[in-house]
Protein backbone atom coordinates (compact mmCIF):
# COMPACT_ATOMS: atom_id res chain seq x y z
CA UNK A 1 0.00 0.00 0.00
CA UNK A 2 1.27 3.49 -0.86
CA UNK A 3 1.65 5.92 2.02
CA UNK A 4 -0.12 9.24 1.49
CA UNK A 5 3.04 11.33 1.96
CA UNK A 6 4.84 9.29 -0.72
CA UNK A 7 1.99 9.33 -3.24
CA UNK A 8 2.77 11.18 -6.46
CA UNK A 9 -0.67 11.36 -8.01
CA UNK A 10 -4.21 11.76 -6.73
CA UNK A 11 -5.01 8.26 -7.97
CA UNK A 12 -2.20 6.82 -5.88
CA UNK A 13 -3.43 8.72 -2.85
CA UNK A 14 -6.95 7.34 -3.33
CA UNK A 15 -5.61 3.83 -3.70
CA UNK A 16 -3.60 4.27 -0.52
CA UNK A 17 -6.62 5.53 1.41
CA UNK A 18 -9.88 4.83 -0.41
CA UNK A 19 -12.54 7.46 0.15
CA UNK A 20 -15.72 7.37 -1.93
CA UNK A 21 -16.44 11.05 -1.36
CA UNK A 22 -13.10 12.13 -2.84
CA UNK A 23 -13.63 9.92 -5.88
CA UNK A 24 -17.15 11.29 -6.30
CA UNK A 25 -15.88 14.86 -6.13
CA UNK A 26 -13.04 14.11 -8.55
CA UNK A 27 -15.43 12.53 -11.06
CA UNK A 28 -17.82 15.50 -10.76
CA UNK A 29 -14.94 17.84 -11.65
CA UNK A 30 -14.08 15.63 -14.63
CA UNK A 31 -17.71 15.84 -15.78
CA UNK A 32 -17.81 19.63 -15.33
CA UNK A 33 -14.68 20.02 -17.45
CA UNK A 34 -16.08 17.57 -20.03
CA UNK A 35 -19.19 19.77 -20.35
CA UNK A 36 -17.15 23.00 -20.48
CA UNK A 37 -15.27 21.66 -23.50
CA UNK A 38 -18.28 20.03 -25.16
CA UNK A 39 -16.68 16.59 -25.04
CA UNK A 40 -13.73 17.71 -27.21
CA UNK A 41 -11.07 16.56 -24.72
CA UNK A 42 -9.82 12.99 -24.55
CA UNK A 43 -10.08 11.05 -21.29
CA UNK A 44 -6.38 11.62 -20.67
CA UNK A 45 -6.77 15.37 -21.24
CA UNK A 46 -9.83 15.47 -18.97
CA UNK A 47 -8.03 13.79 -16.11
CA UNK A 48 -4.92 15.90 -16.61
CA UNK A 49 -7.01 19.07 -16.53
CA UNK A 50 -8.80 17.85 -13.41
CA UNK A 51 -5.56 17.09 -11.58
CA UNK A 52 -4.12 20.44 -12.65
CA UNK A 53 -7.18 22.28 -11.35
CA UNK A 54 -7.08 20.42 -8.03
CA UNK A 55 -3.36 21.13 -7.65
CA UNK A 56 -3.91 24.81 -8.49
CA UNK A 57 -6.61 25.05 -5.82
CA UNK A 58 -4.37 23.26 -3.33
CA UNK A 59 -1.61 25.80 -3.98
CA UNK A 60 -4.04 28.70 -3.57
CA UNK A 61 -5.20 27.31 -0.23
CA UNK A 62 -1.61 26.79 0.91
CA UNK A 63 -0.60 30.34 -0.06
CA UNK A 64 -3.67 31.73 1.68
CA UNK A 65 -2.89 29.68 4.79
CA UNK A 66 0.71 30.93 4.84
CA UNK A 67 -0.34 34.56 4.47
CA UNK A 68 -2.57 34.44 7.56
C-alpha positions as CSV (number, residue, x, y, z in Angstrom):
1,X,0.0,0.0,0.0
2,X,1.3,3.5,-0.9
3,X,1.6,5.9,2.0
4,X,-0.1,9.2,1.5
5,X,3.0,11.3,2.0
6,X,4.8,9.3,-0.7
7,X,2.0,9.3,-3.2
8,X,2.8,11.2,-6.5
9,X,-0.7,11.4,-8.0
10,X,-4.2,11.8,-6.7
11,X,-5.0,8.3,-8.0
12,X,-2.2,6.8,-5.9
13,X,-3.4,8.7,-2.8
14,X,-7.0,7.3,-3.3
15,X,-5.6,3.8,-3.7
16,X,-3.6,4.3,-0.5
17,X,-6.6,5.5,1.4
18,X,-9.9,4.8,-0.4
19,X,-12.5,7.5,0.2
20,X,-15.7,7.4,-1.9
21,X,-16.4,11.1,-1.4
22,X,-13.1,12.1,-2.8
23,X,-13.6,9.9,-5.9
24,X,-17.2,11.3,-6.3
25,X,-15.9,14.9,-6.1
26,X,-13.0,14.1,-8.6
27,X,-15.4,12.5,-11.1
28,X,-17.8,15.5,-10.8
29,X,-14.9,17.8,-11.6
30,X,-14.1,15.6,-14.6
31,X,-17.7,15.8,-15.8
32,X,-17.8,19.6,-15.3
33,X,-14.7,20.0,-17.4
34,X,-16.1,17.6,-20.0
35,X,-19.2,19.8,-20.4
36,X,-17.2,23.0,-20.5
37,X,-15.3,21.7,-23.5
38,X,-18.3,20.0,-25.2
39,X,-16.7,16.6,-25.0
40,X,-13.7,17.7,-27.2
41,X,-11.1,16.6,-24.7
42,X,-9.8,13.0,-24.5
43,X,-10.1,11.0,-21.3
44,X,-6.4,11.6,-20.7
45,X,-6.8,15.4,-21.2
46,X,-9.8,15.5,-19.0
47,X,-8.0,13.8,-16.1
48,X,-4.9,15.9,-16.6
49,X,-7.0,19.1,-16.5
50,X,-8.8,17.8,-13.4
51,X,-5.6,17.1,-11.6
52,X,-4.1,20.4,-12.7
53,X,-7.2,22.3,-11.4
54,X,-7.1,20.4,-8.0
55,X,-3.4,21.1,-7.7
56,X,-3.9,24.8,-8.5
57,X,-6.6,25.0,-5.8
58,X,-4.4,23.3,-3.3
59,X,-1.6,25.8,-4.0
60,X,-4.0,28.7,-3.6
61,X,-5.2,27.3,-0.2
62,X,-1.6,26.8,0.9
63,X,-0.6,30.3,-0.1
64,X,-3.7,31.7,1.7
65,X,-2.9,29.7,4.8
66,X,0.7,30.9,4.8
67,X,-0.3,34.6,4.5
68,X,-2.6,34.4,7.6
